[in-house]
Amino acid sequence: MPTPGEASSSTKSAVTYSRGTVEYKLLNKPLEEPTLRARRANAHRPSPGEWLRITTGKRWSIQLERDNEQQFQYSKLGEGEIRILRLYQSKHPDDPLRADLFKRKLEDITGGYEALSYCWGTQKATYNIHIRDLNATTPGRRKTTPPTTATDMWKTAINAISHTDFKIRKNLYDGLLRLRSKYRDVYLWVDAICIDQSERGKVEKAKQLAMMARIYNSASNVCVWLGEGYDGAETAFALVRDIMNYRNFDEMILDPKAKGAWRDLIFIMKAPWFSRRWVIQEIALSRDASIHCGDRILHWDDFADAVSLLMEKIELIRDTFKDDAFDDVETTSACILVQTLCNVCRKADQGEDQGRLVSGLLDVETLVSTLLGFQATFPRDTIYSILSLAKDFPEIQEEWQELHTLQLVAVRDKKVRSIDVELEATTKKREMFEEARLKQKPLLKFVRDQQELIEKKKKEKQEARISVNRELESRIDEELRQMKIAEIEYADEALQTLDNGILQLKTKFTQLEGLRERTSQELETQPIGLLPNYKFSPRDLFIAFVTRSIYQSRSLDIICRHWAPELVDDQGGDTLPSWISSLSNSPFGILGTAQGRQNGENFVAYLPHDQRRRYSASGVSQAEIEMALDPALDFQDGQNLLEINVPEFHVPKTKLSIASHQLGLSKTSPQSLLSAEPVSYHESLPETDEERGVANADANELPSPTNTRVNSHSSIYQPLNREDGAKGQTSRSGSRRPSISQRTLSGTMQLKGRTSKGSGSHYSPTSTNKDPKQSKHSVLKRRKTLSAPEARQQDRLSGILCVKGFILGEIVDQSEVMRGGIIPGEWVAKLGWEKDVNSENRVPDTLWRLLVADRMEKGGKPPQWYKRACLHGLVDDKVSDNQGNIHPVAHSNRKISELTSKYFKRVESVVWNRRVFELKLDRKLLGDLAPELSRSKKGKGGFSNGMPNGTSSKKNIDVNIPGEAELGEDDESSDGEVFETEDMQWDVLDGDEQEPIYGLAPQGCKVSDIVCILLGCSVPVVLSRDRESLYKVVGEAYVHGMMDGEALEMYLKEEERNGEAQFTTFQLI
């Protein structure tokens, strides 16, 4: 039977099996449910081992016996089909792995197989498993051949009974050895074997990826293979079974003899498997699961319950065992996974559908933002690996995509224009080749005539040799010597170069036409979105995810969350916009790069089961975003032409001229030809002035040893020495593609057609392009050098996000980075603490609240005892040294009272690697009564916690850095002048006398950065001016007294006086 997609001129015949054979049953009958691998521990009565320990005081255990680029040709999968691996039974651990591979409809084998979840590892695939494909087909045969032949029948039989070596990695090999049974065949779904992972299997891989959730949810059991080499697995798993009885648990958290077992359990919790991002859906969607560690097996539910119990009593366990092994256990991926699984999805509990996925409970944004401890090999899988669990599974067409329409159209049109330029250049070059060939007709005719004559003479010579006519043979030899055979061959080679050039240019033209057609339709054929598409660049996927999240939630908090894997170009430059924050900025950084805390906690972080906002700096406002056209994408000009793989050819003018002279068809001296400057053939062709300009452009394309580099993958030459102003600059990393700070935005045209007030002219995607006639070779512009397949996708989405808000103030002073959570004594004093003279047992509110960001660990308002705990620490030399520096209290040698320790551990989690800063409020925010307002120390009302109450501001829509504007005549006032309102008295003072405002900011902030309130963002944001009206996001900030909408309220009150409230548009890059 012909398979879909095959050419009609050939057919393939599938192997068939007789009824009653094992193979026939595998391909056509339901699969039996696999044997149960692990049972849940009984929590109500002792296990046999526990009963023996209770009655005799001894321990015993049952020793389980130890079960000890592909050339494989996959048969094509049909719609809804998957492959299943039938692993042969073996009673000898050393027997090689042997298996059958067959395909079935997924809906027909639900519950009839197990799925394997494991780490691929980084080793090369050097271990063998011998596999037979039960769906093997014979090679295709022409319809003109007989329908059956002995050869075809023999090949079919060989394919049906032969096993092919299939290379796998060591970890998978070890896992299959352990899962293999002595007495029955095992049916497994293993991604590395059941999916064609080769280059030719890309389409199949994408389809199987979309079925992944159904595959794991349809398996009777998911086997989690942790690997070999865990010597403590026996004691750890025994501990898990014991503590399922809570009476045993209460004893073992206090039993010093159990310390080793707890350590072994934590060691297993740190296995690499737990850090894989794909395991979240593999376990969350499983109907049942078992953990396999060497030859030990444990039910997943028992393991998850044990981890949950460990987290519940972790502080008590630390105090009992006093071992570093118990530090930071809460941050392990195993703990995060167990805590997350309860809140990810809902499954059916009863009947035949027990364990079937009913619905997801979390959206895509929450899943990506909270599952930070899980890594993926490929950056795009950060998004793709969790889609199956999301309640808002993305559609092909969604409203948020309209934000990017103009940029997509601009990129497409620019690519089409570059293809048109190349098409025109290719056409002209082919015409020059054809014209050159036409001019060489005399040479061609002479060469062909001479070749025929030479062949004729050679035959005559052969006949003379056969007839032993020495005289005739000698005469023919002499004639051949006079015919200049070498010169004829030289001329033929030159003419052949001309013919090859014409052929290659025709091929290039055809490829360009096909590329142009595909490019013109890419908006329809390659829509942006979150559905798996490995042609979508990781940068664009992340931009799509963030804009989708903002559009759906109307919140900007996602730009302050640290979730994105690092993307770097070939030269080491950051390719992500600043409003997509790297995972390296998260509290514990990127898994495997360092141990322990790396940064302070995220102020906009939340948990899967508790998504409440901690702050509301922008009140109940909602985010309004637009995307500006990004001129940085112009630097990709011609990158799409890299897929045109045609070598460069030039008219061999010199060789043709030399050949003509050698054959007596030209009077030009060979010496003059060899000493002349090499020129292109088209220079000698008659042409008009217009054609001459085009020809000169083509001449400039020729390689020069001093000013060009040849791209071996393309016909395009890349000039090295350019004098093109700003576009010729390079970033600090040496990248040929400029960094974001070097990009220039002409105006601020946004997708909705509006511009920020005070901005320049509209930006047009064609405003920086020359007329096509003047840029025939615009493809020669600077472009990013590509060396890896991952980097070859062309970016299509803008990296400029337009958001609305207002400036809160400017950072005028800041502390050193509080590395290790150590707070400088100088800034403790600035926040109001005077250790030597304070005798009132009071600590300033600004100090104790700021150090914990005015929140408890889980987001609630801090309790009153925090203030007293802070005071105890400030006067305790175990916390505060003689310089006033505050130190962490995590180490055992700094043991202090429990409540004080708890408070300062909270401080440590907030300030780690952050800076304390002093903020000068924006003059516009304070209104035009005076340049600065300060509370009257003798007046009534005034500042609360360092902030003015009841002040108003006159809004200026322009984005201005505070301090740059000059005071007008109306703004001038004398020192100490008092303004009185109903029950409030204000002093107008110099800027130096303004009541200081303090806060916490990321370590990357600097003096002169601005702190803004952005609509829809629950915390203030630190922005750094890049150039013109562009800003980079430094990170989220805590500003004391401004975290619950106070600044927005002040701003809106002032705007009410001037009419409708208006906000500044910030362009974030």
C-alpha positions, 0 to 999 in steps of 0.5 A, a space after each residue: 500500500 503506498 504511504 502518504 506523500 510518496 511519489 506515485 512512480 514508486 510503491 512500498 510494500 509493508 511486512 505482513 504477519 499471519 494471524 495468531 503470531 505475536 507480531 500480529 497481536 501487537 499490531 492489531 489487538 489491545 495491549 494488556 495492562 502492564 504489571 504494577 511496579 510499586 504499591 503505595 505504603 500502608 499508613 495504618 499498619 506496620 510493614 513486614 520490615 517494621 513489624 520485625 523491628 518492633 518485635 525483635 529490634 532487628 531489621 531485614 530487607 528483601 534483596 531484589 535480584 539485579 535485572 541487568 546518528 542513527 542508521 535505523 530507518 523509521 517507518 512513517 507515522 500516521 495521524 494519531 499514531 505513536 510507536 511502542 517499544 517491546 523490550 524482550 524479557 531476559 533472565 541473564 543481566 548481561 544479555 544484550 538489549 533486544 526489542 521490537 518497535 511498532 506503531 499503533 493509534 494512541 486511542 487504541 492502546 490507552 493503559 497498555 504501555 508504560 512511559 519512561 521519564 529520564 535525563 538524556 545526559 551529555 554523553 555520546 550515544 555509544 551503547 547498542 539496543 537491537 531493534 526490529 521494526 515490525 512496520 518495515 517496508 521494502 524499498 520502493 520499486 517502479 510500477 514498470 517492474 513486475 509486482 513481485 520478484 524473488 529479490 523483493 520477497 527476500 528483502 521483505 523477509 530480511 527486514 521482517 526478521 532482522 534487528 538493527 543496531 540502534 545507538 543510545 546514551 548510557 543513562 537510557 541503556 542503564 534504565 532499560 536494563 533495570 526495567 527489563 523483566 525476567 519473565 515477560 516482555 515490557 512495553 514502553 514509550 521512550 522518546 529517544 527511540 519512539 520519535 525520529 530524532 534525526 534531521 529528517 524527522 523534524 516534522 514528526 518530532 513537532 507532531 509528537 511533541 504536540 501529543 506529549 500530554 496525551 502520551 503520558 496521560 494514556 500510559 498506565 505508569 510513568 517510570 522515573 529513572 533517576 540513574 545508577 550510583 545512588 548507594 543510599 537509595 536503599 536506606 532513603 526509600 526505607 525511610 520514606 516507607 517508614 515515615 508514611 506512618 506519622 507516628 514513625 515520622 515524629 520519632 525519626 525527626 528526633 532520632 540521631 540514628 536517622 540522620 544518615 537516612 535523611 541525608 540520603 533522601 536529600 541527596 536523591 532529591 538533588 538528582 539531575 532528573 528533578 531539574 529537567 523542565 519536561 518532567 513537570 508535565 511528565 509527572 503531572 499528567 501521569 496516571 501512576 508513577 514509580 521512582 527507579 534508583 538503581 535496583 530500588 523502586 518506590 511509588 511516587 506518591 510515597 516520595 512526594 509525601 515524604 518530601 512534603 513532610 520534610 518541608 513541614 519540619 525542616 527547621 526542627 530537623 536542622 536544629 536536631 541534626 545540625 548538618 550543612 546537608 539540610 541547608 537550602 533544601 527548600 530551594 531544590 527542584 524536588 521540593 518545588 516540583 512536589 509543591 507545584 504538582 498539587 496545584 497544576 491540574 485536575 484529574 478524574 478520581 473514579 471509574 475507567 477515567 481515573 487519572 485522566 487529565 480534566 483541566 489545567 489550573 494555572 495559566 502560561 504566565 504563572 507556570 513560566 514565572 514560578 517554575 524557575 528551578 527547572 531547566 531545558 536544554 533548548 531555550 524555547 522549551 522553557 515555554 513549550 514544555 509547560 503548555 500542556 498543563 496551562 488552562 489558557 492553552 494558546 490558539 493559532 490566532 489571538 488578539 494580542 498578535 495584532 500588537 506586532 502586525 506592523 513590525 511583521 509587515 515591515 520585516 517581511 517587506 524589507 526581506 522581500 525588497 532585499 530578495 528583489 534586489 538580489 533577483 535583479 542583480 542575478 538577472 543582470 549577471 546572468 545576462 552578462 554571462 549569456 552575452 559573454 558566451 554569445 561573443 565567444 561563439 567563434 572560439 566555441 565553434 573553433 574548439 568544438 571543430 578541433 575537438 571533433 578533429 582530434 577525436 577523429 585523428 585519435 581513432 585513425 591512430 588507433 586503427 593504424 596501430 592495430 594494422 601495424 602501420 608505423 608510418 601512418 601512426 607517426 604522421 598522425 602523431 605529428 598532426 596531433 602535436 600541431 593541433 595544440 591539444 593542451 591549448 584546446 583543453 584550456 579553452 574548453 575549460 574556460 568555456 565550461 566555466 562560462 556554461 557553469 556560471 549560467 547554470 548556477 545563476 539560473 539555479 540561484 534565480 529559481 531559488 530566489 523566486 521560491 524564497 520570495 514566494 515563501 517570504 511574501 506568505 510568511 505572515 500566513 504560513 509562519 504566524 507568531 504565537 506560543 504553539 511549538 514552532 522551532 522556526 521561531 527564534 527564541 528571542 521572538 518567542 520570549 517577546 511573544 510570551 511577555 506581550 501575551 501575558 501583559 495583554 491578557 493580565 493587564 499587568 506589567 509585573 512580568 517585566 520584573 520577574 526573572 524567568 528567561 534563560 540567557 540568550 547570547 549571540 555568537 559574539 557574546 552579546 545579550 540578545 534579549 530586551 531589558 524588559 525580559 529579565 534573565 533567570 540569573 537575576 532570580 534569588 538562587 540564580 541559574 541552577 548549577 552555576 552557583 550554590 545558595 542565594 545569589 540575589 534578594 527575593 523578587 518583589 513581584 514573585 508569587 506562588 502557584 497556589 497564592 497569586 496575590 500581589 504583595 504591593 500596589 504601587 500603581 493602584 488598580 490601574 491596568 497596563 496599556 502597551 504598544 510596540 514601536 517599530 524597531 530599527 535594530 531589525 534593519 541590521 538583519 538586512 539580507 540574512 534571509 538570503 543565507 539559505 541560497 546555497 549557490 557558489 559565486 561565479 565570475 566571467 573568466 575574461 582573462 582565461 578566454 582572452 589567453 585561450 583566444 590568443 593561443 589559438 590564433 583568434 586574437 592578436 592581444 599579447 599574453 604578457 599584456 594580459 597577465 600584467 594587466 589589472 584583473 577586471 570583470 568581463 562586463 567592463 568590456 561590454 558596450 553599455 549605457 551610462 545607467 548600465 555602467 552604474 549597475 556594472 560597477 556595483 557588480 564589480 564592487 562585489 568581487 572579493 578583495 584581499 584587503 577589504 572583504 570577507 567571503 561567506 562560504 555559505 553564501 554568494 554574498 561578500 561582506 565588506 569589512 571596512 565601512 564608513 557608514 556612521 553610526 551603523 559602522 560602530 561595534 559593540 563592546 563585545 566586538 559583535 558586528 551586530 550593534 548592542 541595544 544601546 547603539 541602536 537609534 530610533 527615528 521618532 516613536 511610531 507605534 503600532 496604533 499610530 500615535 506618538 509620545 508627546 514631545 517626540 520627533 517625527 514618525 518612524 517609517 520602516 523605509 525611512 532609512 532605506 535608500 532608493 532600490 536603484 541606489 542600493 542594488 547590493 544592500 544585502 552587503 550591509 552589516 549582518 550578524 555572523 551565524 555559526 550555529 543552527 539555533 542562531 539562524 532564525 531571523 528575528 521578526 518582532 520588535 524589542 521596543 515596548 511602549 508603556 505608560 506611567 510617570 517619573 517618581 524621582 531620581 536616584 541621587 545616592 546609593 550604597 555599595 552592593 550588599 553582598 552576602 546580605 551585609 548592610 553598611 553601617 553608614 546607611 543604617 545611620 542614614 536610615 535613622 539609627 544612632 546606636 551610641 546615643 539612642 536610649 529610648 528603645 525605639 527604632 525608626 519605622 523607615 529602618 525596620 520596615 525598609 530592611 524587610 521591604 515592609 512585608 513578611 516572607 509570604 507577602 503579608 504586612 509585617 507584625 509588630 514584633 518585627 520592630 522589637 526584633 530589629 531593635 534587639 539585633 541592632 544592639 546585639 554585637 552578634 548582628 551589628 558590629 562596632 562599625 554599625 554593619 548588619 551581618 546575616 545570622 544564618 551561621 550557627 556561630 551567630 545564633 541569637 533569639 529565635 524571633 530576632 533570628 527570624 527577622 534578620 533572616 527575612 532581612 537577608 532574603 530581601 537585601 542580598 546583592 541589592 543597594 539602598 538608595 536615596 531618592 529625590 522626588 520629581 519636581 513635577 510630581 511635587 507641583 509648581 508651588 515650590 521646587 521642593 517641599 519639606 515637612 515643617 518640624 513645628 507644623 501640623 500634619 505634613 510627612 508620614 514616614 518621610 513622604 508628603 501627605 496631601 501634596 499635588 502635582 501638575 503633570 507634564 507629559 514630556 519624559 524629563 530627567 529630574 533636575 534638568 528643568 530650570 525653575 521658572 519665575 513662578 517657582 522661585 520662593 524664599 528660604 523658609 517661606 510658609 504656605 498654609 492650607 486648611 489644616 496643613 502647613 508647609 515649608 518651601 526649602 532648598 533641594 538639600 533640605 528635602 525630606 529624604 526618601 529611601 528604597 531598595 534597588 537592584 545592584 545594576 542601578 546607578 546614580 541618575 537613574 530614574 524610578 518610575 511608577 508604570 501603570 499596571 505594575 505593582 512595584 516601582 521600576 528603575 529605568 536607565 536612559 539609553 539615548 533619545 527617548 529610549 530606556 532600559 529596565 534595571 529592575 524592580 524597586 522598593 520605595 518606602 512609603 510609595 508601595 500602596 498607591 500613594 504616589 499615584 494618588 498624589 499624581 491624580 489629584 494634581 491632574 484633576 486640577 488640569 483636566 483629564 489625567 495623562 501619562 508619559 509613554 516610556 519606550 523600553 528596549 
